[in-house]
Amino acid sequence: MTTNQHKKQNAFAPLIVDVAVPLGSYYLFRDAFGMSTFAALAWSSVVPAGRTLWSALRERAVNGLAGLILVVNVVGLVLSFVSGDPRLMLAKDSGVSSTVGIGILASVMLGRPMMTAGLKPFLVKSDAVREAAWARLESGAAAASADFRRRERAFSLVWGAVLLAECVVRIVGAYTVPVDTMVWLGSVVMVTAIGLGIVVGGALGAGPMEAMVSAEAKAGEPVEAESEVLEVALAR
């Protein structure tokens, strides 16, 4: 199996853990073990919450996005256990989206778009030349820097707006749709929101940014080649 295939599998792993495992375990706990709706919902949330906490402990650092998700998950789980309301448990998931969405929008206002950290590895691709091109674009040293930063902000704005919209839809559904229906429908809403974020965010942000990184990388190659020749000459 190639390295790219491994990367694709790793990219889908969080989606499998956070969506497929909770959904499947909910029906397992409820139908196979006879648990109440609330108990099944509560126990099915343990795996994704534990995964988030384990990631934070393993990396010994919590980025802004992971930190928001962890805090909201823990608080929502505690409130749900205290209230015993399965609908609150479902609404808790929308609380994650709203908190993360607000955090992303706030980061844009502060001039530090939160989604950049997740986007950069996909555009730089572990390539030193592209890394240098990104640095020039972000620092303002490149001709396309202003447009690059606008696209960077747009990418985070799209995701912030999509997550807030998902929050509204899921909260409404949590209190108007039957609980059993909302368990799987909530996952559909989330996956749809992610797809929308990818498409719109790619069109307004990631796509143009990748083109600018590629163009800047090509423009910087002759300069870097000359620098290498000069270093070799000086070494002699």
Short mmCIF file of the C-alpha atoms (twelve columns), coordinates in Angstrom:
data_MODEL
# 
_entry.id   MODEL 
# 
loop_
_atom_site.group_PDB 
_atom_site.id 
_atom_site.type_symbol 
_atom_site.label_atom_id 
_atom_site.label_alt_id 
_atom_site.label_comp_id 
_atom_site.label_asym_id 
_atom_site.label_seq_id 
_atom_site.Cartn_x 
_atom_site.Cartn_y 
_atom_site.Cartn_z 
_atom_site.pdbx_PDB_model_num 
ATOM 1   C CA . MET A 1   0.000   0.000  0.000   1 
ATOM 2   C CA . THR A 2   1.386   3.414  -0.942  1 
ATOM 3   C CA . THR A 3   2.061   6.332  1.386   1 
ATOM 4   C CA . ASN A 4   -0.750  8.335  -0.246  1 
ATOM 5   C CA . GLN A 5   -3.208  5.518  0.449   1 
ATOM 6   C CA . HIS A 6   -2.133  5.485  4.090   1 
ATOM 7   C CA . LYS A 7   -2.672  9.263  4.279   1 
ATOM 8   C CA . LYS A 8   -6.171  8.920  2.799   1 
ATOM 9   C CA . GLN A 9   -7.050  6.251  5.342   1 
ATOM 10  C CA . ASN A 10  -5.728  8.419  8.185   1 
ATOM 11  C CA . ALA A 11  -7.771  11.358 6.910   1 
ATOM 12  C CA . PHE A 12  -10.988 9.307  7.082   1 
ATOM 13  C CA . ALA A 13  -10.204 7.704  10.459  1 
ATOM 14  C CA . PRO A 14  -11.625 10.581 12.574  1 
ATOM 15  C CA . LEU A 15  -14.830 10.557 10.498  1 
ATOM 16  C CA . ILE A 16  -15.233 6.801  11.066  1 
ATOM 17  C CA . VAL A 17  -14.635 7.110  14.809  1 
ATOM 18  C CA . ASP A 18  -16.836 10.165 15.307  1 
ATOM 19  C CA . VAL A 19  -19.731 9.103  13.043  1 
ATOM 20  C CA . ALA A 20  -19.816 5.367  12.304  1 
ATOM 21  C CA . VAL A 21  -18.817 4.134  15.763  1 
ATOM 22  C CA . PRO A 22  -21.280 6.290  17.778  1 
ATOM 23  C CA . LEU A 23  -24.122 5.553  15.361  1 
ATOM 24  C CA . GLY A 24  -23.508 1.806  15.303  1 
ATOM 25  C CA . SER A 25  -22.920 1.549  19.045  1 
ATOM 26  C CA . TYR A 26  -26.127 3.480  19.750  1 
ATOM 27  C CA . TYR A 27  -28.258 0.836  18.023  1 
ATOM 28  C CA . LEU A 28  -26.161 -1.956 19.556  1 
ATOM 29  C CA . PHE A 29  -26.641 -0.652 23.099  1 
ATOM 30  C CA . ARG A 30  -30.327 0.089  22.594  1 
ATOM 31  C CA . ASP A 31  -31.461 -2.955 20.614  1 
ATOM 32  C CA . ALA A 32  -28.985 -5.685 21.606  1 
ATOM 33  C CA . PHE A 33  -28.454 -4.712 25.260  1 
ATOM 34  C CA . GLY A 34  -31.856 -3.172 25.916  1 
ATOM 35  C CA . MET A 35  -30.515 0.156  27.228  1 
ATOM 36  C CA . SER A 36  -32.697 3.244  27.395  1 
ATOM 37  C CA . THR A 37  -32.405 5.826  24.627  1 
ATOM 38  C CA . PHE A 38  -30.526 8.202  26.915  1 
ATOM 39  C CA . ALA A 39  -28.121 5.532  28.188  1 
ATOM 40  C CA . ALA A 40  -27.409 4.336  24.652  1 
ATOM 41  C CA . LEU A 41  -26.750 7.886  23.502  1 
ATOM 42  C CA . ALA A 42  -24.476 8.575  26.473  1 
ATOM 43  C CA . TRP A 43  -22.362 5.448  26.075  1 
ATOM 44  C CA . SER A 44  -22.103 5.880  22.313  1 
ATOM 45  C CA . SER A 45  -20.441 9.271  22.936  1 
ATOM 46  C CA . VAL A 46  -17.621 7.824  25.037  1 
ATOM 47  C CA . VAL A 47  -15.460 6.687  22.087  1 
ATOM 48  C CA . PRO A 48  -15.302 10.025 20.200  1 
ATOM 49  C CA . ALA A 49  -14.794 11.939 23.466  1 
ATOM 50  C CA . GLY A 50  -12.010 9.549  24.469  1 
ATOM 51  C CA . ARG A 51  -10.384 9.847  21.041  1 
ATOM 52  C CA . THR A 52  -10.268 13.621 21.316  1 
ATOM 53  C CA . LEU A 53  -8.746  13.466 24.800  1 
ATOM 54  C CA . TRP A 54  -6.197  10.810 23.775  1 
ATOM 55  C CA . SER A 55  -5.063  12.910 20.811  1 
ATOM 56  C CA . ALA A 56  -4.497  15.879 23.106  1 
ATOM 57  C CA . LEU A 57  -2.488  13.802 25.600  1 
ATOM 58  C CA . ARG A 58  -0.448  12.056 22.900  1 
ATOM 59  C CA . GLU A 59  0.550   15.284 21.157  1 
ATOM 60  C CA . ARG A 60  1.039   17.069 24.507  1 
ATOM 61  C CA . ALA A 61  -0.589  20.145 23.023  1 
ATOM 62  C CA . VAL A 62  -4.125  21.197 22.194  1 
ATOM 63  C CA . ASN A 63  -4.737  23.408 19.185  1 
ATOM 64  C CA . GLY A 64  -7.626  25.836 19.254  1 
ATOM 65  C CA . LEU A 65  -9.996  23.640 17.261  1 
ATOM 66  C CA . ALA A 66  -9.358  20.432 19.213  1 
ATOM 67  C CA . GLY A 67  -9.604  22.317 22.495  1 
ATOM 68  C CA . LEU A 68  -13.038 23.711 21.653  1 
ATOM 69  C CA . ILE A 69  -14.367 20.307 20.654  1 
ATOM 70  C CA . LEU A 70  -13.019 18.662 23.814  1 
ATOM 71  C CA . VAL A 71  -14.483 21.263 26.185  1 
ATOM 72  C CA . VAL A 72  -17.928 21.229 24.568  1 
ATOM 73  C CA . ASN A 73  -18.020 17.418 24.478  1 
ATOM 74  C CA . VAL A 74  -17.210 17.114 28.173  1 
ATOM 75  C CA . VAL A 75  -19.633 19.838 29.286  1 
ATOM 76  C CA . GLY A 76  -22.404 18.521 27.049  1 
ATOM 77  C CA . LEU A 77  -21.936 14.966 28.327  1 
ATOM 78  C CA . VAL A 78  -22.098 16.083 31.974  1 
ATOM 79  C CA . LEU A 79  -25.217 18.190 31.380  1 
ATOM 80  C CA . SER A 80  -26.894 15.336 29.555  1 
ATOM 81  C CA . PHE A 81  -26.236 12.885 32.390  1 
ATOM 82  C CA . VAL A 82  -27.554 15.370 34.936  1 
ATOM 83  C CA . SER A 83  -30.714 16.179 33.001  1 
ATOM 84  C CA . GLY A 84  -31.378 12.680 31.668  1 
ATOM 85  C CA . ASP A 85  -32.812 14.217 28.501  1 
ATOM 86  C CA . PRO A 86  -31.868 12.356 25.283  1 
ATOM 87  C CA . ARG A 87  -32.844 15.392 23.202  1 
ATOM 88  C CA . LEU A 88  -30.310 17.491 25.092  1 
ATOM 89  C CA . MET A 89  -27.759 14.801 24.282  1 
ATOM 90  C CA . LEU A 90  -28.505 15.227 20.586  1 
ATOM 91  C CA . ALA A 91  -28.458 19.027 20.860  1 
ATOM 92  C CA . LYS A 92  -25.053 18.770 22.525  1 
ATOM 93  C CA . ASP A 93  -23.535 17.735 19.196  1 
ATOM 94  C CA . SER A 94  -24.810 20.931 17.607  1 
ATOM 95  C CA . GLY A 95  -23.217 22.796 20.505  1 
ATOM 96  C CA . VAL A 96  -19.859 21.478 19.330  1 
ATOM 97  C CA . SER A 97  -20.486 22.859 15.838  1 
ATOM 98  C CA . SER A 98  -21.649 26.240 17.107  1 
ATOM 99  C CA . THR A 99  -18.732 26.661 19.506  1 
ATOM 100 C CA . VAL A 100 -16.179 25.662 16.888  1 
ATOM 101 C CA . GLY A 101 -17.894 27.852 14.280  1 
ATOM 102 C CA . ILE A 102 -17.846 30.879 16.583  1 
ATOM 103 C CA . GLY A 103 -14.229 30.165 17.467  1 
ATOM 104 C CA . ILE A 104 -13.267 30.032 13.784  1 
ATOM 105 C CA . LEU A 105 -15.080 33.296 13.001  1 
ATOM 106 C CA . ALA A 106 -13.466 34.976 16.020  1 
ATOM 107 C CA . SER A 107 -10.028 33.801 14.881  1 
ATOM 108 C CA . VAL A 108 -10.596 35.517 11.525  1 
ATOM 109 C CA . MET A 109 -11.507 38.765 13.285  1 
ATOM 110 C CA . LEU A 110 -8.312  38.477 15.328  1 
ATOM 111 C CA . GLY A 111 -6.253  38.024 12.163  1 
ATOM 112 C CA . ARG A 112 -5.329  34.403 12.870  1 
ATOM 113 C CA . PRO A 113 -7.684  32.181 10.811  1 
ATOM 114 C CA . MET A 114 -8.008  28.931 12.723  1 
ATOM 115 C CA . MET A 115 -8.532  26.689 9.689   1 
ATOM 116 C CA . THR A 116 -5.132  27.602 8.241   1 
ATOM 117 C CA . ALA A 117 -3.383  25.069 10.478  1 
ATOM 118 C CA . GLY A 118 -5.404  22.233 8.960   1 
ATOM 119 C CA . LEU A 119 -5.196  23.522 5.394   1 
ATOM 120 C CA . LYS A 120 -1.466  24.226 5.165   1 
ATOM 121 C CA . PRO A 121 -0.220  20.578 5.187   1 
ATOM 122 C CA . PHE A 122 -2.507  19.756 2.233   1 
ATOM 123 C CA . LEU A 123 -1.185  22.658 0.165   1 
ATOM 124 C CA . VAL A 124 2.486   22.490 1.170   1 
ATOM 125 C CA . LYS A 125 2.639   18.669 0.801   1 
ATOM 126 C CA . SER A 126 5.822   18.345 2.875   1 
ATOM 127 C CA . ASP A 127 7.776   20.068 0.095   1 
ATOM 128 C CA . ALA A 128 10.482  22.549 1.115   1 
ATOM 129 C CA . VAL A 129 9.990   24.706 -1.989  1 
ATOM 130 C CA . ARG A 130 6.231   24.944 -1.423  1 
ATOM 131 C CA . GLU A 131 6.831   25.611 2.274   1 
ATOM 132 C CA . ALA A 132 9.041   28.559 1.355   1 
ATOM 133 C CA . ALA A 133 6.454   29.764 -1.151  1 
ATOM 134 C CA . TRP A 134 3.736   29.634 1.526   1 
ATOM 135 C CA . ALA A 135 5.951   31.607 3.915   1 
ATOM 136 C CA . ARG A 136 6.538   34.348 1.326   1 
ATOM 137 C CA . LEU A 137 2.845   34.585 0.495   1 
ATOM 138 C CA . GLU A 138 1.804   34.757 4.135   1 
ATOM 139 C CA . SER A 139 4.499   37.222 5.152   1 
ATOM 140 C CA . GLY A 140 3.589   39.757 2.459   1 
ATOM 141 C CA . ALA A 141 6.835   39.332 0.529   1 
ATOM 142 C CA . ALA A 142 5.144   37.907 -2.579  1 
ATOM 143 C CA . ALA A 143 3.182   39.856 -5.173  1 
ATOM 144 C CA . ALA A 144 0.081   37.738 -4.538  1 
ATOM 145 C CA . SER A 145 0.278   38.013 -0.737  1 
ATOM 146 C CA . ALA A 146 -2.755  40.283 -0.326  1 
ATOM 147 C CA . ASP A 147 -4.987  37.986 -2.358  1 
ATOM 148 C CA . PHE A 148 -3.542  34.936 -0.604  1 
ATOM 149 C CA . ARG A 149 -4.446  36.303 2.827   1 
ATOM 150 C CA . ARG A 150 -7.945  37.226 1.630   1 
ATOM 151 C CA . ARG A 151 -8.450  33.657 0.422   1 
ATOM 152 C CA . GLU A 152 -7.065  32.362 3.717   1 
ATOM 153 C CA . ARG A 153 -9.657  34.388 5.640   1 
ATOM 154 C CA . ALA A 154 -12.408 33.326 3.225   1 
ATOM 155 C CA . PHE A 155 -11.619 29.650 3.805   1 
ATOM 156 C CA . SER A 156 -12.089 30.003 7.568   1 
ATOM 157 C CA . LEU A 157 -15.171 32.204 7.142   1 
ATOM 158 C CA . VAL A 158 -16.832 29.530 4.991   1 
ATOM 159 C CA . TRP A 159 -16.204 26.812 7.567   1 
ATOM 160 C CA . GLY A 160 -17.338 29.017 10.435  1 
ATOM 161 C CA . ALA A 161 -20.590 29.840 8.643   1 
ATOM 162 C CA . VAL A 162 -21.216 26.221 7.606   1 
ATOM 163 C CA . LEU A 163 -20.738 24.951 11.162  1 
ATOM 164 C CA . LEU A 164 -23.080 27.576 12.584  1 
ATOM 165 C CA . ALA A 165 -25.719 26.674 9.996   1 
ATOM 166 C CA . GLU A 166 -25.308 22.988 10.857  1 
ATOM 167 C CA . CYS A 167 -25.799 23.898 14.516  1 
ATOM 168 C CA . VAL A 168 -29.137 25.574 13.832  1 
ATOM 169 C CA . VAL A 169 -30.416 22.645 11.748  1 
ATOM 170 C CA . ARG A 170 -29.421 20.040 14.315  1 
ATOM 171 C CA . ILE A 171 -30.855 21.944 17.285  1 
ATOM 172 C CA . VAL A 172 -34.179 22.323 15.496  1 
ATOM 173 C CA . GLY A 173 -34.106 18.640 14.587  1 
ATOM 174 C CA . ALA A 174 -33.184 17.555 18.111  1 
ATOM 175 C CA . TYR A 175 -36.389 19.067 19.503  1 
ATOM 176 C CA . THR A 176 -38.792 18.481 16.603  1 
ATOM 177 C CA . VAL A 177 -37.790 15.135 15.054  1 
ATOM 178 C CA . PRO A 178 -38.183 11.757 16.837  1 
ATOM 179 C CA . VAL A 179 -35.022 10.851 18.759  1 
ATOM 180 C CA . ASP A 180 -34.436 7.564  16.905  1 
ATOM 181 C CA . THR A 181 -34.679 9.384  13.574  1 
ATOM 182 C CA . MET A 182 -32.438 12.240 14.659  1 
ATOM 183 C CA . VAL A 183 -29.662 9.848  15.712  1 
ATOM 184 C CA . TRP A 184 -28.948 8.928  12.084  1 
ATOM 185 C CA . LEU A 185 -30.278 12.155 10.557  1 
ATOM 186 C CA . GLY A 186 -27.862 14.210 12.664  1 
ATOM 187 C CA . SER A 187 -24.962 12.304 11.104  1 
ATOM 188 C CA . VAL A 188 -26.372 12.965 7.634   1 
ATOM 189 C CA . VAL A 189 -26.603 16.680 8.418   1 
ATOM 190 C CA . MET A 190 -23.014 16.707 9.680   1 
ATOM 191 C CA . VAL A 191 -21.624 14.864 6.635   1 
ATOM 192 C CA . THR A 192 -23.595 17.180 4.337   1 
ATOM 193 C CA . ALA A 193 -22.190 20.222 6.131   1 
ATOM 194 C CA . ILE A 194 -18.661 18.855 5.801   1 
ATOM 195 C CA . GLY A 195 -19.199 18.262 2.087   1 
ATOM 196 C CA . LEU A 196 -20.539 21.787 1.653   1 
ATOM 197 C CA . GLY A 197 -17.573 23.210 3.532   1 
ATOM 198 C CA . ILE A 198 -15.152 21.286 1.332   1 
ATOM 199 C CA . VAL A 199 -16.805 22.390 -1.923  1 
ATOM 200 C CA . VAL A 200 -17.404 26.058 -1.079  1 
ATOM 201 C CA . GLY A 201 -14.218 26.421 0.952   1 
ATOM 202 C CA . GLY A 202 -12.253 24.850 -1.876  1 
ATOM 203 C CA . ALA A 203 -13.759 27.170 -4.479  1 
ATOM 204 C CA . LEU A 204 -13.297 30.371 -2.481  1 
ATOM 205 C CA . GLY A 205 -10.174 29.562 -0.515  1 
ATOM 206 C CA . ALA A 206 -8.206  26.338 -0.822  1 
ATOM 207 C CA . GLY A 207 -8.268  26.099 -4.636  1 
ATOM 208 C CA . PRO A 208 -6.992  29.619 -5.368  1 
ATOM 209 C CA . MET A 209 -4.490  29.344 -2.502  1 
ATOM 210 C CA . GLU A 210 -3.048  26.125 -3.938  1 
ATOM 211 C CA . ALA A 211 -2.679  27.783 -7.334  1 
ATOM 212 C CA . MET A 212 -0.866  30.725 -5.759  1 
ATOM 213 C CA . VAL A 213 1.456   28.441 -3.777  1 
ATOM 214 C CA . SER A 214 2.299   26.490 -6.942  1 
ATOM 215 C CA . ALA A 215 2.939   29.678 -8.931  1 
ATOM 216 C CA . GLU A 216 5.068   31.178 -6.173  1 
ATOM 217 C CA . ALA A 217 7.017   27.926 -5.803  1 
ATOM 218 C CA . LYS A 218 7.843   27.926 -9.526  1 
ATOM 219 C CA . ALA A 219 8.822   31.592 -9.405  1 
ATOM 220 C CA . GLY A 220 11.141  30.936 -6.477  1 
ATOM 221 C CA . GLU A 221 12.922  27.910 -7.967  1 
ATOM 222 C CA . PRO A 222 15.453  29.877 -10.111 1 
ATOM 223 C CA . VAL A 223 16.426  32.018 -7.128  1 
ATOM 224 C CA . GLU A 224 16.911  28.966 -4.920  1 
ATOM 225 C CA . ALA A 225 18.935  27.236 -7.640  1 
ATOM 226 C CA . GLU A 226 21.234  30.262 -7.919  1 
ATOM 227 C CA . SER A 227 21.679  30.279 -4.139  1 
ATOM 228 C CA . GLU A 228 22.700  26.613 -4.173  1 
ATOM 229 C CA . VAL A 229 25.254  27.250 -6.943  1 
ATOM 230 C CA . LEU A 230 26.670  30.174 -4.988  1 
ATOM 231 C CA . GLU A 231 26.945  28.068 -1.813  1 
ATOM 232 C CA . VAL A 232 28.799  25.333 -3.709  1 
ATOM 233 C CA . ALA A 233 31.159  27.900 -5.248  1 
ATOM 234 C CA . LEU A 234 31.928  29.470 -1.883  1 
ATOM 235 C CA . ALA A 235 32.539  26.036 -0.369  1 
ATOM 236 C CA . ARG A 236 35.252  25.424 -2.938  1 
# 
